[in-house]
Amino acid sequence: MIGSNIPVVTTRTKAEYDDIYSLVRVRQVICYSKAGKKLYDSGDDRSAGWGYVNASDPVGIVGEYLGK
C-alpha cells in the first residue's frame, strides 16, 4: 500500500484523542524497514475524521488505556 518492495517492520502512529478518550483520529503514520530506513511518511495532517475508540486496533487500545 505504500509503494515499497521493502517490507515494513515498524510503524509509528501519531493519534489525537478527545478529552475523555472516546474519540480518536490518526494524524500521521511513518513506516520503517528492518534497518530503520523510513519507507513512508504520511505527514502530520488533521483532516482525517474522528472515530470511536475500540480495542480492535492498536490506536484504540491506547485510547482505552488512557481513558481509565
N, CA, C, O and CB atoms as a CASP TS submission, in Angstrom:
PFRMAT TS
TARGET T0000
AUTHOR 0000-0000-0000
METHOD Language model
MODEL 1
PARENT N/A
ATOM      1  N   MET     1       0.802  -1.206   0.000  1.00  0.00           N
ATOM      2  CA  MET     1       0.000   0.000   0.000  1.00  0.00           C
ATOM      3  C   MET     1       0.844   1.269   0.000  1.00  0.00           C
ATOM      4  O   MET     1       0.354   2.338  -0.365  1.00  0.00           O
ATOM      5  CB  MET     1      -0.912  -0.001   1.186  1.00  0.00           C
ATOM      6  N   ILE     2       2.106   1.161   0.406  1.00  0.00           N
ATOM      7  CA  ILE     2       2.933   2.363   0.466  1.00  0.00           C
ATOM      8  C   ILE     2       3.861   2.491  -0.723  1.00  0.00           C
ATOM      9  O   ILE     2       4.628   3.450  -0.802  1.00  0.00           O
ATOM     10  CB  ILE     2       3.738   2.371   1.732  1.00  0.00           C
ATOM     11  N   GLY     3       3.809   1.554  -1.644  1.00  0.00           N
ATOM     12  CA  GLY     3       4.614   1.624  -2.848  1.00  0.00           C
ATOM     13  C   GLY     3       6.070   1.269  -2.640  1.00  0.00           C
ATOM     14  O   GLY     3       6.942   1.832  -3.301  1.00  0.00           O
ATOM     15  N   SER     4       6.351   0.340  -1.728  1.00  0.00           N
ATOM     16  CA  SER     4       7.725  -0.070  -1.467  1.00  0.00           C
ATOM     17  C   SER     4       7.827  -1.587  -1.558  1.00  0.00           C
ATOM     18  O   SER     4       6.939  -2.304  -1.098  1.00  0.00           O
ATOM     19  CB  SER     4       8.197   0.430  -0.078  1.00  0.00           C
ATOM     20  N   ASN     5       8.912  -2.073  -2.153  1.00  0.00           N
ATOM     21  CA  ASN     5       9.147  -3.512  -2.197  1.00  0.00           C
ATOM     22  C   ASN     5       9.837  -4.010  -0.934  1.00  0.00           C
ATOM     23  O   ASN     5       9.923  -5.217  -0.711  1.00  0.00           O
ATOM     24  CB  ASN     5       9.979  -3.869  -3.415  1.00  0.00           C
ATOM     25  N   ILE     6      10.328  -3.095  -0.108  1.00  0.00           N
ATOM     26  CA  ILE     6      10.989  -3.440   1.153  1.00  0.00           C
ATOM     27  C   ILE     6       9.909  -3.641   2.211  1.00  0.00           C
ATOM     28  O   ILE     6       9.025  -2.796   2.356  1.00  0.00           O
ATOM     29  CB  ILE     6      12.014  -2.326   1.591  1.00  0.00           C
ATOM     30  N   PRO     7       9.969  -4.753   2.955  1.00  0.00           N
ATOM     31  CA  PRO     7       8.951  -5.000   3.974  1.00  0.00           C
ATOM     32  C   PRO     7       8.963  -3.955   5.089  1.00  0.00           C
ATOM     33  O   PRO     7      10.025  -3.515   5.529  1.00  0.00           O
ATOM     34  CB  PRO     7       9.148  -6.373   4.567  1.00  0.00           C
ATOM     35  N   VAL     8       7.793  -3.573   5.531  1.00  0.00           N
ATOM     36  CA  VAL     8       7.642  -2.679   6.685  1.00  0.00           C
ATOM     37  C   VAL     8       7.762  -3.533   7.941  1.00  0.00           C
ATOM     38  O   VAL     8       7.060  -4.533   8.089  1.00  0.00           O
ATOM     39  CB  VAL     8       6.262  -1.900   6.648  1.00  0.00           C
ATOM     40  N   VAL     9       8.663  -3.132   8.850  1.00  0.00           N
ATOM     41  CA  VAL     9       8.876  -3.876  10.087  1.00  0.00           C
ATOM     42  C   VAL     9       8.318  -3.109  11.288  1.00  0.00           C
ATOM     43  O   VAL     9       7.822  -3.713  12.239  1.00  0.00           O
ATOM     44  CB  VAL     9      10.371  -4.162  10.286  1.00  0.00           C
ATOM     45  N   THR    10       8.402  -1.782  11.240  1.00  0.00           N
ATOM     46  CA  THR    10       7.947  -0.951  12.351  1.00  0.00           C
ATOM     47  C   THR    10       7.112   0.197  11.813  1.00  0.00           C
ATOM     48  O   THR    10       7.405   0.752  10.754  1.00  0.00           O
ATOM     49  CB  THR    10       9.144  -0.417  13.173  1.00  0.00           C
ATOM     50  N   THR    11       6.073   0.543  12.553  1.00  0.00           N
ATOM     51  CA  THR    11       5.305   1.744  12.226  1.00  0.00           C
ATOM     52  C   THR    11       5.203   2.615  13.469  1.00  0.00           C
ATOM     53  O   THR    11       5.186   2.124  14.597  1.00  0.00           O
ATOM     54  CB  THR    11       3.889   1.380  11.686  1.00  0.00           C
ATOM     55  N   ARG    12       5.137   3.902  13.235  1.00  0.00           N
ATOM     56  CA  ARG    12       4.858   4.863  14.306  1.00  0.00           C
ATOM     57  C   ARG    12       3.612   5.613  13.878  1.00  0.00           C
ATOM     58  O   ARG    12       3.492   6.065  12.740  1.00  0.00           O
ATOM     59  CB  ARG    12       6.080   5.850  14.570  1.00  0.00           C
ATOM     60  N   THR    13       2.698   5.734  14.810  1.00  0.00           N
ATOM     61  CA  THR    13       1.432   6.384  14.515  1.00  0.00           C
ATOM     62  C   THR    13       1.206   7.517  15.498  1.00  0.00           C
ATOM     63  O   THR    13       1.296   7.323  16.710  1.00  0.00           O
ATOM     64  CB  THR    13       0.269   5.378  14.567  1.00  0.00           C
ATOM     65  N   LYS    14       0.913   8.701  14.976  1.00  0.00           N
ATOM     66  CA  LYS    14       0.538   9.827  15.828  1.00  0.00           C
ATOM     67  C   LYS    14      -0.977   9.917  15.797  1.00  0.00           C
ATOM     68  O   LYS    14      -1.589  10.047  14.737  1.00  0.00           O
ATOM     69  CB  LYS    14       1.210  11.179  15.354  1.00  0.00           C
ATOM     70  N   ALA    15      -1.566   9.845  16.976  1.00  0.00           N
ATOM     71  CA  ALA    15      -3.020   9.903  17.072  1.00  0.00           C
ATOM     72  C   ALA    15      -3.424  11.021  18.016  1.00  0.00           C
ATOM     73  O   ALA    15      -2.667  11.399  18.911  1.00  0.00           O
ATOM     74  CB  ALA    15      -3.597   8.554  17.550  1.00  0.00           C
ATOM     75  N   GLU    16      -4.613  11.540  17.810  1.00  0.00           N
ATOM     76  CA  GLU    16      -5.166  12.592  18.657  1.00  0.00           C
ATOM     77  C   GLU    16      -6.472  12.076  19.243  1.00  0.00           C
ATOM     78  O   GLU    16      -7.309  11.527  18.526  1.00  0.00           O
ATOM     79  CB  GLU    16      -5.388  13.925  17.854  1.00  0.00           C
ATOM     80  N   TYR    17      -6.643  12.254  20.546  1.00  0.00           N
ATOM     81  CA  TYR    17      -7.833  11.781  21.255  1.00  0.00           C
ATOM     82  C   TYR    17      -8.629  12.973  21.773  1.00  0.00           C
ATOM     83  O   TYR    17      -8.078  14.047  22.013  1.00  0.00           O
ATOM     84  CB  TYR    17      -7.442  10.839  22.424  1.00  0.00           C
ATOM     85  N   ASP    18      -9.934  12.767  21.943  1.00  0.00           N
ATOM     86  CA  ASP    18     -10.730  13.819  22.566  1.00  0.00           C
ATOM     87  C   ASP    18     -10.437  13.838  24.064  1.00  0.00           C
ATOM     88  O   ASP    18      -9.652  13.024  24.552  1.00  0.00           O
ATOM     89  CB  ASP    18     -12.254  13.605  22.299  1.00  0.00           C
ATOM     90  N   ASP    19     -11.058  14.757  24.794  1.00  0.00           N
ATOM     91  CA  ASP    19     -10.721  14.948  26.211  1.00  0.00           C
ATOM     92  C   ASP    19     -11.111  13.788  27.121  1.00  0.00           C
ATOM     93  O   ASP    19     -10.612  13.711  28.244  1.00  0.00           O
ATOM     94  CB  ASP    19     -11.379  16.185  26.708  1.00  0.00           C
ATOM     95  N   ILE    20     -11.978  12.888  26.684  1.00  0.00           N
ATOM     96  CA  ILE    20     -12.333  11.724  27.522  1.00  0.00           C
ATOM     97  C   ILE    20     -11.917  10.398  26.867  1.00  0.00           C
ATOM     98  O   ILE    20     -12.345   9.327  27.297  1.00  0.00           O
ATOM     99  CB  ILE    20     -13.850  11.712  27.796  1.00  0.00           C
ATOM    100  N   TYR    21     -11.089  10.481  25.839  1.00  0.00           N
ATOM    101  CA  TYR    21     -10.523   9.310  25.150  1.00  0.00           C
ATOM    102  C   TYR    21     -11.582   8.369  24.575  1.00  0.00           C
ATOM    103  O   TYR    21     -11.399   7.151  24.557  1.00  0.00           O
ATOM    104  CB  TYR    21      -9.643   8.539  26.103  1.00  0.00           C
ATOM    105  N   SER    22     -12.675   8.938  24.111  1.00  0.00           N
ATOM    106  CA  SER    22     -13.680   8.092  23.464  1.00  0.00           C
ATOM    107  C   SER    22     -13.623   8.218  21.940  1.00  0.00           C
ATOM    108  O   SER    22     -14.114   7.343  21.227  1.00  0.00           O
ATOM    109  CB  SER    22     -15.081   8.458  23.965  1.00  0.00           C
ATOM    110  N   LEU    23     -13.025   9.300  21.441  1.00  0.00           N
ATOM    111  CA  LEU    23     -12.867   9.508  20.002  1.00  0.00           C
ATOM    112  C   LEU    23     -11.387   9.648  19.674  1.00  0.00           C
ATOM    113  O   LEU    23     -10.600  10.140  20.482  1.00  0.00           O
ATOM    114  CB  LEU    23     -13.654  10.761  19.528  1.00  0.00           C
ATOM    115  N   VAL    24     -11.022   9.206  18.471  1.00  0.00           N
ATOM    116  CA  VAL    24      -9.625   9.261  18.044  1.00  0.00           C
ATOM    117  C   VAL    24      -9.558   9.564  16.552  1.00  0.00           C
ATOM    118  O   VAL    24     -10.456   9.205  15.790  1.00  0.00           O
ATOM    119  CB  VAL    24      -8.895   7.929  18.365  1.00  0.00           C
ATOM    120  N   ARG    25      -8.479  10.229  16.149  1.00  0.00           N
ATOM    121  CA  ARG    25      -8.183  10.371  14.729  1.00  0.00           C
ATOM    122  C   ARG    25      -6.671  10.210  14.548  1.00  0.00           C
ATOM    123  O   ARG    25      -5.875  10.711  15.343  1.00  0.00           O
ATOM    124  CB  ARG    25      -8.683  11.759  14.173  1.00  0.00           C
ATOM    125  N   VAL    26      -6.306   9.511  13.503  1.00  0.00           N
ATOM    126  CA  VAL    26      -4.896   9.284  13.181  1.00  0.00           C
ATOM    127  C   VAL    26      -4.398  10.506  12.423  1.00  0.00           C
ATOM    128  O   VAL    26      -4.990  10.908  11.422  1.00  0.00           O
ATOM    129  CB  VAL    26      -4.693   7.965  12.338  1.00  0.00           C
ATOM    130  N   ARG    27      -3.304  11.096  12.906  1.00  0.00           N
ATOM    131  CA  ARG    27      -2.737  12.285  12.270  1.00  0.00           C
ATOM    132  C   ARG    27      -1.540  11.975  11.389  1.00  0.00           C
ATOM    133  O   ARG    27      -1.312  12.668  10.398  1.00  0.00           O
ATOM    134  CB  ARG    27      -2.338  13.281  13.317  1.00  0.00           C
ATOM    135  N   GLN    28      -0.763  10.939  11.732  1.00  0.00           N
ATOM    136  CA  GLN    28       0.435  10.651  10.954  1.00  0.00           C
ATOM    137  C   GLN    28       0.807   9.185  11.106  1.00  0.00           C
ATOM    138  O   GLN    28       0.669   8.610  12.185  1.00  0.00           O
ATOM    139  CB  GLN    28       1.606  11.554  11.391  1.00  0.00           C
ATOM    140  N   VAL    29       1.281   8.581  10.014  1.00  0.00           N
ATOM    141  CA  VAL    29       1.800   7.216  10.032  1.00  0.00           C
ATOM    142  C   VAL    29       3.164   7.241   9.352  1.00  0.00           C
ATOM    143  O   VAL    29       3.312   7.760   8.246  1.00  0.00           O
ATOM    144  CB  VAL    29       0.817   6.206   9.317  1.00  0.00           C
ATOM    145  N   ILE    30       4.166   6.666  10.036  1.00  0.00           N
ATOM    146  CA  ILE    30       5.510   6.543   9.483  1.00  0.00           C
ATOM    147  C   ILE    30       5.878   5.065   9.508  1.00  0.00           C
ATOM    148  O   ILE    30       5.710   4.397  10.528  1.00  0.00           O
ATOM    149  CB  ILE    30       6.552   7.409  10.286  1.00  0.00           C
ATOM    150  N   CYS    31       6.379   4.554   8.385  1.00  0.00           N
ATOM    151  CA  CYS    31       6.756   3.141   8.259  1.00  0.00           C
ATOM    152  C   CYS    31       8.267   3.031   8.077  1.00  0.00           C
ATOM    153  O   CYS    31       8.880   3.823   7.361  1.00  0.00           O
ATOM    154  CB  CYS    31       6.012   2.469   7.067  1.00  0.00           C
ATOM    155  N   TYR    32       8.864   2.019   8.748  1.00  0.00           N
ATOM    156  CA  TYR    32      10.309   1.819   8.707  1.00  0.00           C
ATOM    157  C   TYR    32      10.651   0.384   8.296  1.00  0.00           C
ATOM    158  O   TYR    32       9.885  -0.551   8.533  1.00  0.00           O
ATOM    159  CB  TYR    32      10.932   2.143  10.074  1.00  0.00           C
ATOM    160  N   SER    33      11.824   0.242   7.674  1.00  0.00           N
ATOM    161  CA  SER    33      12.352  -1.071   7.315  1.00  0.00           C
ATOM    162  C   SER    33      13.070  -1.668   8.524  1.00  0.00           C
ATOM    163  O   SER    33      13.194  -1.022   9.564  1.00  0.00           O
ATOM    164  CB  SER    33      13.315  -0.972   6.091  1.00  0.00           C
ATOM    165  N   LYS    34      13.537  -2.899   8.377  1.00  0.00           N
ATOM    166  CA  LYS    34      14.298  -3.573   9.431  1.00  0.00           C
ATOM    167  C   LYS    34      15.563  -2.789   9.775  1.00  0.00           C
ATOM    168  O   LYS    34      15.979  -2.763  10.934  1.00  0.00           O
ATOM    169  CB  LYS    34      14.662  -5.003   8.999  1.00  0.00           C
ATOM    170  N   ALA    35      16.167  -2.160   8.792  1.00  0.00           N
ATOM    171  CA  ALA    35      17.396  -1.377   9.002  1.00  0.00           C
ATOM    172  C   ALA    35      17.118   0.020   9.573  1.00  0.00           C
ATOM    173  O   ALA    35      18.051   0.785   9.818  1.00  0.00           O
ATOM    174  CB  ALA    35      18.155  -1.245   7.687  1.00  0.00           C
ATOM    175  N   GLY    36      15.843   0.351   9.783  1.00  0.00           N
ATOM    176  CA  GLY    36      15.486   1.661  10.327  1.00  0.00           C
ATOM    177  C   GLY    36      15.309   2.743   9.286  1.00  0.00           C
ATOM    178  O   GLY    36      15.170   3.917   9.630  1.00  0.00           O
ATOM    179  N   LYS    37      15.311   2.363   8.009  1.00  0.00           N
ATOM    180  CA  LYS    37      15.111   3.335   6.935  1.00  0.00           C
ATOM    181  C   LYS    37      13.638   3.717   6.854  1.00  0.00           C
ATOM    182  O   LYS    37      12.763   2.850   6.868  1.00  0.00           O
ATOM    183  CB  LYS    37      15.600   2.769   5.579  1.00  0.00           C
ATOM    184  N   LYS    38      13.369   5.014   6.769  1.00  0.00           N
ATOM    185  CA  LYS    38      11.997   5.483   6.634  1.00  0.00           C
ATOM    186  C   LYS    38      11.500   5.164   5.237  1.00  0.00           C
ATOM    187  O   LYS    38      12.072   5.623   4.248  1.00  0.00           O
ATOM    188  CB  LYS    38      11.895   7.000   6.921  1.00  0.00           C
ATOM    189  N   LEU    39      10.446   4.384   5.153  1.00  0.00           N
ATOM    190  CA  LEU    39       9.887   3.971   3.871  1.00  0.00           C
ATOM    191  C   LEU    39       8.703   4.838   3.449  1.00  0.00           C
ATOM    192  O   LEU    39       8.438   5.009   2.259  1.00  0.00           O
ATOM    193  CB  LEU    39       9.461   2.520   3.939  1.00  0.00           C
ATOM    194  N   TYR    40       8.000   5.377   4.432  1.00  0.00           N
ATOM    195  CA  TYR    40       6.788   6.143   4.136  1.00  0.00           C
ATOM    196  C   TYR    40       6.501   7.082   5.296  1.00  0.00           C
ATOM    197  O   TYR    40       6.680   6.715   6.458  1.00  0.00           O
ATOM    198  CB  TYR    40       5.574   5.202   3.876  1.00  0.00           C
ATOM    199  N   ASP    41       6.060   8.282   4.985  1.00  0.00           N
ATOM    200  CA  ASP    41       5.624   9.249   5.993  1.00  0.00           C
ATOM    201  C   ASP    41       4.405   9.964   5.431  1.00  0.00           C
ATOM    202  O   ASP    41       4.498  10.657   4.417  1.00  0.00           O
ATOM    203  CB  ASP    41       6.772  10.270   6.366  1.00  0.00           C
ATOM    204  N   SER    42       3.275   9.799   6.081  1.00  0.00           N
ATOM    205  CA  SER    42       2.043  10.408   5.596  1.00  0.00           C
ATOM    206  C   SER    42       2.012  11.911   5.816  1.00  0.00           C
ATOM    207  O   SER    42       1.202  12.613   5.210  1.00  0.00           O
ATOM    208  CB  SER    42       0.857   9.775   6.271  1.00  0.00           C
ATOM    209  N   GLY    43       2.897  12.414   6.687  1.00  0.00           N
ATOM    210  CA  GLY    43       2.861  13.826   7.049  1.00  0.00           C
ATOM    211  C   GLY    43       1.816  14.049   8.130  1.00  0.00           C
ATOM    212  O   GLY    43       0.845  13.300   8.229  1.00  0.00           O
ATOM    213  N   ASP    44       2.014  15.060   8.922  1.00  0.00           N
ATOM    214  CA  ASP    44       1.077  15.379  10.010  1.00  0.00           C
ATOM    215  C   ASP    44      -0.120  16.109   9.427  1.00  0.00           C
ATOM    216  O   ASP    44       0.018  17.203   8.879  1.00  0.00           O
ATOM    217  CB  ASP    44       1.764  16.243  11.119  1.00  0.00           C
ATOM    218  N   ASP    45      -1.291  15.505   9.545  1.00  0.00           N
ATOM    219  CA  ASP    45      -2.490  16.029   8.897  1.00  0.00           C
ATOM    220  C   ASP    45      -3.678  15.864   9.828  1.00  0.00           C
ATOM    221  O   ASP    45      -3.909  14.775  10.352  1.00  0.00           O
ATOM    222  CB  ASP    45      -2.751  15.317   7.549  1.00  0.00           C
ATOM    223  N   ARG    46      -4.426  16.922  10.037  1.00  0.00           N
ATOM    224  CA  ARG    46      -5.600  16.873  10.915  1.00  0.00           C
ATOM    225  C   ARG    46      -6.911  16.716  10.139  1.00  0.00           C
ATOM    226  O   ARG    46      -7.985  16.901  10.711  1.00  0.00           O
ATOM    227  CB  ARG    46      -5.661  18.132  11.762  1.00  0.00           C
ATOM    228  N   SER    47      -6.843  16.383   8.866  1.00  0.00           N
ATOM    229  CA  SER    47      -8.066  16.320   8.060  1.00  0.00           C
ATOM    230  C   SER    47      -8.823  15.000   8.206  1.00  0.00           C
ATOM    231  O   SER    47      -9.966  14.896   7.762  1.00  0.00           O
ATOM    232  CB  SER    47      -7.728  16.539   6.610  1.00  0.00           C
ATOM    233  N   ALA    48      -8.206  13.995   8.819  1.00  0.00           N
ATOM    234  CA  ALA    48      -8.894  12.705   8.993  1.00  0.00           C
ATOM    235  C   ALA    48     -10.087  12.871   9.922  1.00  0.00           C
ATOM    236  O   ALA    48     -10.067  13.696  10.836  1.00  0.00           O
ATOM    237  CB  ALA    48      -7.925  11.631   9.552  1.00  0.00           C
ATOM    238  N   GLY    49     -11.108  12.092   9.683  1.00  0.00           N
ATOM    239  CA  GLY    49     -12.293  12.146  10.526  1.00  0.00           C
ATOM    240  C   GLY    49     -12.071  11.474  11.871  1.00  0.00           C
ATOM    241  O   GLY    49     -11.156  10.669  12.039  1.00  0.00           O
ATOM    242  N   TRP    50     -12.916  11.817  12.809  1.00  0.00           N
ATOM    243  CA  TRP    50     -12.881  11.213  14.146  1.00  0.00           C
ATOM    244  C   TRP    50     -13.619   9.880  14.119  1.00  0.00           C
ATOM    245  O   TRP    50     -14.627   9.734  13.428  1.00  0.00           O
ATOM    246  CB  TRP    50     -13.511  12.166  15.207  1.00  0.00           C
ATOM    247  N   GLY    51     -13.111   8.913  14.871  1.00  0.00           N
ATOM    248  CA  GLY    51     -13.764   7.617  15.005  1.00  0.00           C
ATOM    249  C   GLY    51     -13.795   7.211  16.464  1.00  0.00           C
ATOM    250  O   GLY    51     -13.048   7.747  17.283  1.00  0.00           O
ATOM    251  N   TYR    52     -14.651   6.274  16.785  1.00  0.00           N
ATOM    252  CA  TYR    52     -14.753   5.810  18.168  1.00  0.00           C
ATOM    253  C   TYR    52     -13.585   4.910  18.529  1.00  0.00           C
ATOM    254  O   TYR    52     -13.142   4.098  17.717  1.00  0.00           O
ATOM    255  CB  TYR    52     -16.072   5.071  18.389  1.00  0.00           C
ATOM    256  N   VAL    53     -13.088   5.055  19.748  1.00  0.00           N
ATOM    257  CA  VAL    53     -12.024   4.204  20.266  1.00  0.00           C
ATOM    258  C   VAL    53     -12.586   2.807  20.488  1.00  0.00           C
ATOM    259  O   VAL    53     -13.650   2.652  21.086  1.00  0.00           O
ATOM    260  CB  VAL    53     -11.427   4.783  21.586  1.00  0.00           C
ATOM    261  N   ASN    54     -11.866   1.777  20.001  1.00  0.00           N
ATOM    262  CA  ASN    54     -12.246   0.398  20.288  1.00  0.00           C
ATOM    263  C   ASN    54     -10.981  -0.440  20.381  1.00  0.00           C
ATOM    264  O   ASN    54      -9.939  -0.067  19.842  1.00  0.00           O
ATOM    265  CB  ASN    54     -13.211  -0.165  19.197  1.00  0.00           C
ATOM    266  N   ALA    55     -11.073  -1.545  21.051  1.00  0.00           N
ATOM    267  CA  ALA    55      -9.900  -2.384  21.326  1.00  0.00           C
ATOM    268  C   ALA    55      -9.527  -3.299  20.171  1.00  0.00           C
ATOM    269  O   ALA    55      -8.737  -4.223  20.365  1.00  0.00           O
ATOM    270  CB  ALA    55     -10.147  -3.215  22.548  1.00  0.00           C
ATOM    271  N   SER    56     -10.065  -3.076  18.977  1.00  0.00           N
ATOM    272  CA  SER    56      -9.726  -3.945  17.855  1.00  0.00           C
ATOM    273  C   SER    56      -8.522  -3.444  17.062  1.00  0.00           C
ATOM    274  O   SER    56      -8.101  -4.091  16.103  1.00  0.00           O
ATOM    275  CB  SER    56     -10.913  -4.080  16.939  1.00  0.00           C
ATOM    276  N   ASP    57      -7.966  -2.299  17.453  1.00  0.00           N
ATOM    277  CA  ASP    57      -6.769  -1.792  16.772  1.00  0.00           C
ATOM    278  C   ASP    57      -5.835  -1.151  17.800  1.00  0.00           C
ATOM    279  O   ASP    57      -6.290  -0.743  18.869  1.00  0.00           O
ATOM    280  CB  ASP    57      -7.153  -0.763  15.659  1.00  0.00           C
ATOM    281  N   PRO    58      -4.549  -1.057  17.499  1.00  0.00           N
ATOM    282  CA  PRO    58      -3.587  -0.519  18.475  1.00  0.00           C
ATOM    283  C   PRO    58      -3.897   0.896  18.953  1.00  0.00           C
ATOM    284  O   PRO    58      -3.720   1.198  20.133  1.00  0.00           O
ATOM    285  CB  PRO    58      -2.218  -0.535  17.880  1.00  0.00           C
ATOM    286  N   VAL    59      -4.353   1.761  18.063  1.00  0.00           N
ATOM    287  CA  VAL    59      -4.688   3.130  18.470  1.00  0.00           C
ATOM    288  C   VAL    59      -5.858   3.111  19.457  1.00  0.00           C
ATOM    289  O   VAL    59      -5.878   3.889  20.410  1.00  0.00           O
ATOM    290  CB  VAL    59      -5.038   4.002  17.230  1.00  0.00           C
ATOM    291  N   GLY    60      -6.812   2.242  19.235  1.00  0.00           N
ATOM    292  CA  GLY    60      -7.947   2.106  20.149  1.00  0.00           C
ATOM    293  C   GLY    60      -7.546   1.534  21.493  1.00  0.00           C
ATOM    294  O   GLY    60      -8.069   1.951  22.526  1.00  0.00           O
ATOM    295  N   ILE    61      -6.623   0.584  21.491  1.00  0.00           N
ATOM    296  CA  ILE    61      -6.147   0.010  22.756  1.00  0.00           C
ATOM    297  C   ILE    61      -5.501   1.096  23.615  1.00  0.00           C
ATOM    298  O   ILE    61      -5.731   1.149  24.824  1.00  0.00           O
ATOM    299  CB  ILE    61      -5.139  -1.140  22.491  1.00  0.00           C
ATOM    300  N   VAL    62      -4.700   1.954  23.004  1.00  0.00           N
ATOM    301  CA  VAL    62      -4.070   3.062  23.742  1.00  0.00           C
ATOM    302  C   VAL    62      -5.134   3.983  24.299  1.00  0.00           C
ATOM    303  O   VAL    62      -5.050   4.391  25.457  1.00  0.00           O
ATOM    304  CB  VAL    62      -3.100   3.854  22.835  1.00  0.00           C
ATOM    305  N   GLY    63      -6.137   4.322  23.496  1.00  0.00           N
ATOM    306  CA  GLY    63      -7.216   5.189  23.954  1.00  0.00           C
ATOM    307  C   GLY    63      -7.976   4.599  25.133  1.00  0.00           C
ATOM    308  O   GLY    63      -8.322   5.310  26.076  1.00  0.00           O
ATOM    309  N   GLU    64      -8.235   3.295  25.076  1.00  0.00           N
ATOM    310  CA  GLU    64      -8.926   2.653  26.201  1.00  0.00           C
ATOM    311  C   GLU    64      -8.073   2.692  27.455  1.00  0.00           C
ATOM    312  O   GLU    64      -8.587   2.930  28.548  1.00  0.00           O
ATOM    313  CB  GLU    64      -9.285   1.203  25.858  1.00  0.00           C
ATOM    314  N   TYR    65      -6.773   2.461  27.310  1.00  0.00           N
ATOM    315  CA  TYR    65      -5.858   2.501  28.453  1.00  0.00           C
ATOM    316  C   TYR    65      -5.800   3.909  29.056  1.00  0.00           C
ATOM    317  O   TYR    65      -5.877   4.066  30.274  1.00  0.00           O
ATOM    318  CB  TYR    65      -4.447   2.045  28.027  1.00  0.00           C
ATOM    319  N   LEU    66      -5.665   4.924  28.208  1.00  0.00           N
ATOM    320  CA  LEU    66      -5.573   6.299  28.700  1.00  0.00           C
ATOM    321  C   LEU    66      -6.879   6.776  29.329  1.00  0.00           C
ATOM    322  O   LEU    66      -6.868   7.629  30.217  1.00  0.00           O
ATOM    323  CB  LEU    66      -5.183   7.230  27.567  1.00  0.00           C
ATOM    324  N   GLY    67      -7.992   6.232  28.876  1.00  0.00           N
ATOM    325  CA  GLY    67      -9.285   6.639  29.390  1.00  0.00           C
ATOM    326  C   GLY    67      -9.625   6.071  30.767  1.00  0.00           C
ATOM    327  O   GLY    67     -10.621   6.459  31.377  1.00  0.00           O
ATOM    328  N   LYS    68      -8.797   5.155  31.249  1.00  0.00           N
ATOM    329  CA  LYS    68      -9.069   4.537  32.568  1.00  0.00           C
ATOM    330  C   LYS    68      -8.407   5.279  33.691  1.00  0.00           C
ATOM    331  O   LYS    68      -8.538   4.889  34.851  1.00  0.00           O
ATOM    332  CB  LYS    68      -8.607   3.099  32.590  1.00  0.00           C
TER
END
